[in-house]
Amino acid sequence: MSPDQPALKPRRPGPLARIRANFLTGLVVIAPIGLTIWLVWAVMGWVDSFVLPFVPGRFKPEPYIGINLRGVGVIFFLVFTVVIGWIAKGYIGRSLLRWGESLVDRTPVVRSIYSGLKQIAETVFAQTESSFDKAVLVEYPRRGLWAIAFVSTDAKGEIADAIPTSEGKVAVFLPTTPNPTSGFLLFIGRSELIELDMSVEDAAKLVISAGLVCPPARPQPNTGGQIAAE
């Protein structure tokens, strides 16, 4: 462009373009809030429909206040679960639980279903060794391709003995995108992992969003100060 030629001013978006941009911005703000409220409301209704038929009528608030309150079944469920947990921790509760499990163990079909569901529940809701420790990078499915995985625990027992390496071996869960509840269980040496500074929650968001929601890089500590220019 000639120096004598005036610079072209940037073209301002038209009214329809601005309305479209504002609509998309509002949709980004409203969609997560609306979906969260809808999901919580739907879950509360599902719990109410399952729990309230077992609650005696004199304990329900509808006859006294005249309206149907959503969430009452959730409260009854939480209280009932806490009471059952408190009873199960006592001597009588443990005895009744062992007696009930002994009856289940003698029932062929029910035994398989109960043992599988119990193992899943203990894995999901156990308070110890149930959360991922660290987000890492692992070369998968081949060298040169890196995937996010989560360290679950150290490799133990026969698995640790069978892996032909003397270094520390760990079990990692490699989730799939966009559904992180499915994935692959891998056993690998610690030296083949690259630990990430991001939290497990940030790494999960990165997997779910297919790389679109990337957490900002954490600032590195300044150990040596600024290097003087030569």
Secondary structure, 3 states (H helix, E strand, C coil): CCCCCCCCCCCCCCHHHHHHHHHHHHHHHHHHHHHHHHHHHHHHHHHHHHHHHHCCHHHCCHHHHCCCCCCHHHHHHHHHHHHHHHHHHCHHHHHHHHHHHHHHHCCHHHHHHHHHHHHHHHHHHCCCCCCCCEEEEEECCCCCCEEEEEEEEECCHHHHHHCCCCCCEEEEEEECCCCCCCEEEEEEEHHHCEECCCCHHHHHHHHHCCCCCCCCCCCCCCCCCCCCCC
